[in-house]
Amino acid sequence: MTESERSTGPRAHCVADADGGLAFELGLSGAAGGQAVLLLQRRRGRATDEVRLPLAETSPGRLRAELPVDTVLREGRWDAYLVLGEDAPVRMLPGMNDLRTLLGRVPGKGEDHLRVRIPYPTKDGHLAVRAWQRSPHAEAGELYIGEDRLTFKGRLFGAGFDDGAYLEVDPRGSDEPSPRAEVVVDGDEFTATVPYRVLMPGLWDLRLRPSGARGPRVRVGRLLDDVADKKPVFTYPALRVTGEYGPVDAEPYYTVDNDLSVKVTARADGSEGS
């Protein structure tokens, strides 16, 4: 590794395969396969939260590491490092990404967990991987903002629907009962409608109950694309609604974990909406 590479950090290009695995490719002066390792460490994780991927030489000065989709990464953010022999780990820089296969990816029916990994640049300019591992999982599709409600389509992975399926609209940080929202099921796909008029001011997390009250509570999120942080990218209009708790503004949003929620804010001016 040259002095420039050591001071700024090596740069890795990431390629996603159709199954959701990742390949890391980098050029490194003077490095040979067998002495180089790509280290992934989970941020704010335990000491054991690390994965070491051997870097194999594909041509002189070119190295490649594979992260198969069945490799277990706990949900969170994993920082990428290069380790050469006994040298201290060096943070890696992001290169060009080819993540086209992540768009519209449909996990195989035999997968025991939905595993998603999306490389991204951190705020300080280094390479990291955002990882999710869920079973079951409810994937949100298109959102439709109605006159006084949110309607969205979705797909369920890792479980099936039974009679009595519904959407639980869960008030975050509150012991108040969770309203139930209507769900229309078509195979493994569903359409859910959240009425804003019954929601008090606060944050509301959406959980699918595919088997009714006795079955799993499945967090609704959007994971199957190439956007690691959806909160600043996917934004939706707030609606002025007058319901059971007076005039409010209600809007859907994605959390920092790419889960779907609804924010309801009391209108300070008291003006009424629809």
C-alpha positions as CSV (number, residue, x, y, z in Angstrom):
1,M,0.0,0.0,0.0
2,T,1.4,3.4,-1.0
3,E,1.8,6.2,1.5
4,S,-1.1,8.0,-0.2
5,E,-3.3,5.0,0.1
6,R,-2.3,4.7,3.8
7,S,-3.0,8.3,4.6
8,T,-6.4,8.6,2.8
9,G,-7.5,5.0,2.9
10,P,-8.0,2.4,0.1
11,R,-11.0,2.7,-2.1
12,A,-13.4,-0.2,-2.7
13,H,-16.0,-0.6,-5.5
14,C,-19.1,-2.6,-4.6
15,V,-21.1,-4.9,-6.8
16,A,-24.4,-6.5,-5.7
17,D,-25.5,-9.9,-7.1
18,A,-29.0,-11.0,-7.9
19,D,-29.3,-13.0,-4.6
20,G,-28.4,-9.9,-2.5
21,G,-24.7,-10.7,-1.9
22,L,-22.0,-8.1,-2.2
23,A,-18.5,-8.1,-3.8
24,F,-15.8,-5.6,-2.9
25,E,-13.2,-4.8,-5.5
26,L,-10.1,-2.6,-4.9
27,G,-6.8,-1.8,-6.4
28,L,-3.9,-1.9,-4.0
29,S,-0.2,-1.3,-4.8
30,G,2.1,-4.0,-3.6
31,A,-0.6,-6.2,-2.1
32,A,-1.0,-9.9,-2.8
33,G,-3.9,-12.2,-2.1
34,G,-3.6,-14.2,1.1
35,Q,-2.2,-11.3,3.2
36,A,-5.2,-8.9,2.8
37,V,-8.5,-9.1,4.6
38,L,-11.6,-6.9,4.4
39,L,-12.9,-6.4,7.9
40,L,-16.5,-5.4,8.7
41,Q,-17.2,-4.2,12.2
42,R,-20.7,-3.4,13.5
43,R,-20.9,0.2,14.8
44,R,-21.6,0.3,18.6
45,G,-21.7,-3.5,18.6
46,R,-20.1,-6.1,20.7
47,A,-16.4,-7.1,20.3
48,T,-17.6,-10.2,18.5
49,D,-19.6,-8.2,15.9
50,E,-17.1,-8.5,13.1
51,V,-16.8,-10.4,9.9
52,R,-13.5,-11.0,8.1
53,L,-13.6,-11.6,4.3
54,P,-10.4,-12.8,2.6
55,L,-9.3,-10.6,-0.3
56,A,-8.2,-12.7,-3.3
57,E,-5.9,-11.3,-6.0
58,T,-7.8,-11.4,-9.3
59,S,-5.0,-9.7,-11.3
60,P,-1.8,-7.9,-10.3
61,G,-2.7,-5.2,-7.8
62,R,-6.5,-6.0,-8.0
63,L,-8.2,-7.7,-5.0
64,R,-11.8,-8.9,-4.5
65,A,-13.8,-10.1,-1.4
66,E,-17.2,-11.8,-1.4
67,L,-20.0,-11.3,1.1
68,P,-22.5,-14.0,0.4
69,V,-26.1,-13.3,1.2
70,D,-26.2,-16.1,3.8
71,T,-23.4,-14.6,5.9
72,V,-25.0,-13.5,9.1
73,L,-24.7,-9.7,9.8
74,R,-26.7,-8.4,12.7
75,E,-29.0,-5.5,11.8
76,G,-27.1,-2.2,11.9
77,R,-24.3,-0.3,10.3
78,W,-21.0,-2.0,9.6
79,D,-17.8,0.0,9.0
80,A,-15.4,-1.4,6.4
81,Y,-11.6,-1.7,7.0
82,L,-8.6,-3.1,5.2
83,V,-6.2,-5.3,7.2
84,L,-2.8,-6.2,5.7
85,G,-1.0,-8.9,7.6
86,E,-0.3,-7.7,11.2
87,D,-0.9,-4.0,10.3
88,A,-3.6,-2.0,12.1
89,P,-7.0,-1.8,10.3
90,V,-7.4,1.1,7.9
91,R,-10.8,2.6,7.1
92,M,-11.9,2.2,3.5
93,L,-13.3,4.8,1.2
94,P,-16.3,4.3,-1.1
95,G,-15.8,3.8,-4.8
96,M,-18.3,3.2,-7.6
97,N,-21.3,1.0,-6.8
98,D,-23.3,-1.2,-9.1
99,L,-26.4,-2.0,-7.2
100,R,-28.9,-2.5,-10.0
101,T,-29.8,-6.0,-9.0
102,L,-31.1,-4.8,-5.6
103,L,-33.9,-2.9,-7.4
104,G,-37.0,-5.1,-7.4
105,R,-35.2,-8.0,-5.8
106,V,-37.5,-10.9,-4.8
107,P,-36.0,-13.1,-2.1
108,G,-36.2,-16.8,-2.7
109,K,-39.0,-18.7,-0.9
110,G,-36.4,-21.0,0.7
111,E,-34.6,-18.2,2.6
112,D,-35.1,-18.5,6.3
113,H,-34.5,-14.8,6.8
114,L,-34.7,-11.7,4.6
115,R,-31.1,-10.4,4.5
116,V,-30.4,-7.0,2.9
117,R,-27.0,-5.3,2.6
118,I,-26.6,-1.8,1.1
119,P,-23.1,-0.1,0.9
120,Y,-23.1,3.6,1.4
121,P,-20.7,6.5,2.2
122,T,-20.8,7.7,5.8
123,K,-21.0,11.3,6.8
124,D,-17.3,11.5,7.2
125,G,-16.7,9.9,3.8
126,H,-15.9,6.3,4.6
127,L,-17.4,3.1,3.4
128,A,-20.0,1.3,5.4
129,V,-22.6,-1.4,4.9
130,R,-26.2,-1.1,6.1
131,A,-27.5,-4.5,7.1
132,W,-31.0,-5.9,7.9
133,Q,-32.0,-9.4,8.9
134,R,-35.7,-10.0,9.4
135,S,-38.1,-12.9,9.5
136,P,-40.9,-12.4,8.7
137,H,-40.9,-9.0,6.9
138,A,-43.6,-6.8,5.4
139,E,-42.2,-4.8,2.5
140,A,-43.9,-1.5,1.8
141,G,-44.5,-0.6,-1.9
142,E,-46.2,2.5,-3.3
143,L,-47.8,5.0,-0.9
144,Y,-51.0,6.8,-1.8
145,I,-52.0,10.0,0.1
146,G,-55.8,10.3,0.2
147,E,-58.0,13.0,1.4
148,D,-57.7,12.0,5.1
149,R,-55.8,8.7,5.0
150,L,-52.7,6.8,3.9
151,T,-53.1,3.7,1.6
152,F,-50.1,1.6,0.7
153,K,-49.4,-1.7,-1.0
154,G,-47.0,-4.3,0.4
155,R,-45.7,-7.8,0.3
156,L,-45.2,-10.3,3.1
157,F,-42.1,-12.5,3.2
158,G,-41.4,-15.4,5.6
159,A,-45.0,-16.0,6.7
160,G,-48.5,-16.4,5.3
161,F,-51.8,-14.7,5.8
162,D,-54.7,-16.2,7.8
163,D,-58.3,-15.0,8.4
164,G,-58.4,-11.9,10.5
165,A,-55.3,-10.1,9.2
166,Y,-55.0,-6.4,10.0
167,L,-52.6,-3.5,10.3
168,E,-51.7,-2.4,13.9
169,V,-51.1,1.3,14.2
170,D,-48.9,1.4,17.3
171,P,-48.4,4.6,19.3
172,R,-44.7,4.9,20.0
173,G,-43.8,5.3,23.6
174,S,-47.5,5.1,24.8
175,D,-49.6,2.5,26.5
176,E,-52.7,3.6,24.6
177,P,-54.5,0.9,22.6
178,S,-53.3,0.4,19.0
179,P,-56.0,1.1,16.5
180,R,-56.5,-1.5,13.8
181,A,-56.5,-0.6,10.2
182,E,-58.0,-2.5,7.3
183,V,-56.0,-4.9,5.2
184,V,-57.0,-6.4,1.9
185,V,-55.0,-9.6,1.0
186,D,-54.2,-11.0,-2.4
187,G,-51.8,-14.0,-2.2
188,D,-48.7,-12.7,-0.4
189,E,-49.5,-9.1,-1.3
190,F,-51.7,-6.7,0.7
191,T,-53.2,-3.3,0.7
192,A,-53.6,-1.4,3.9
193,T,-55.4,1.9,4.8
194,V,-54.6,4.1,7.8
195,P,-57.3,6.6,8.7
196,Y,-55.7,9.8,10.0
197,R,-58.8,11.0,11.8
198,V,-58.5,8.5,14.7
199,L,-54.9,9.2,15.5
200,M,-53.8,11.5,18.3
201,P,-50.7,13.7,18.0
202,G,-47.5,11.6,18.2
203,L,-45.5,9.0,16.2
204,W,-47.2,5.8,15.0
205,D,-45.4,2.7,13.9
206,L,-47.1,0.4,11.4
207,R,-47.0,-3.4,12.1
208,L,-48.8,-6.0,10.0
209,R,-50.6,-8.8,11.9
210,P,-50.9,-11.4,9.1
211,S,-52.6,-14.0,11.4
212,G,-54.5,-11.6,13.6
213,A,-53.9,-10.9,17.3
214,R,-52.4,-14.3,18.0
215,G,-49.8,-14.2,15.3
216,P,-46.5,-12.3,14.7
217,R,-46.2,-8.5,14.8
218,V,-44.4,-7.7,11.6
219,R,-42.8,-4.3,11.2
220,V,-43.6,-2.6,7.9
221,G,-40.5,-1.2,6.1
222,R,-38.9,-0.6,2.8
223,L,-35.7,-2.6,2.3
224,L,-35.6,-4.1,-1.2
225,D,-33.9,-1.3,-3.2
226,D,-30.5,0.5,-3.3
227,V,-31.3,3.4,-0.9
228,A,-29.5,2.9,2.5
229,D,-31.2,5.8,4.3
230,K,-34.7,6.6,3.0
231,K,-35.7,9.2,5.6
232,P,-34.2,12.2,3.7
233,V,-34.9,10.8,0.3
234,F,-38.5,9.6,0.4
235,T,-40.6,12.5,1.7
236,Y,-44.4,12.8,1.6
237,P,-46.9,15.7,2.0
238,A,-48.6,16.3,5.3
239,L,-52.4,16.5,5.2
240,R,-54.5,18.8,7.3
241,V,-57.1,16.7,9.0
242,T,-59.7,17.4,11.6
243,G,-60.5,14.2,13.5
244,E,-61.1,12.9,17.0
245,Y,-58.3,14.9,18.5
246,G,-59.0,18.2,16.7
247,P,-57.1,19.7,13.8
248,V,-53.8,18.0,13.0
249,D,-51.1,17.6,10.3
250,A,-50.5,13.9,9.4
251,E,-47.7,12.5,7.2
252,P,-46.0,9.2,6.6
253,Y,-42.3,8.9,6.8
254,Y,-39.5,6.3,6.9
255,T,-37.5,6.0,10.1
256,V,-33.7,5.8,10.4
257,D,-34.1,2.0,10.1
258,N,-36.2,2.4,6.9
259,D,-39.4,1.4,8.7
260,L,-42.7,3.0,7.8
261,S,-44.4,5.3,10.4
262,V,-46.8,8.2,10.6
263,K,-46.2,11.5,12.3
264,V,-49.2,13.4,13.6
265,T,-48.8,17.0,14.8
266,A,-51.4,19.2,16.5
267,R,-52.0,22.4,14.5
268,A,-50.9,25.3,16.7
269,D,-53.1,27.8,14.8
270,G,-56.2,25.6,15.3
271,S,-57.2,25.9,11.6
272,E,-59.2,23.0,10.4
273,G,-58.4,20.7,7.5
274,S,-60.5,18.3,5.5
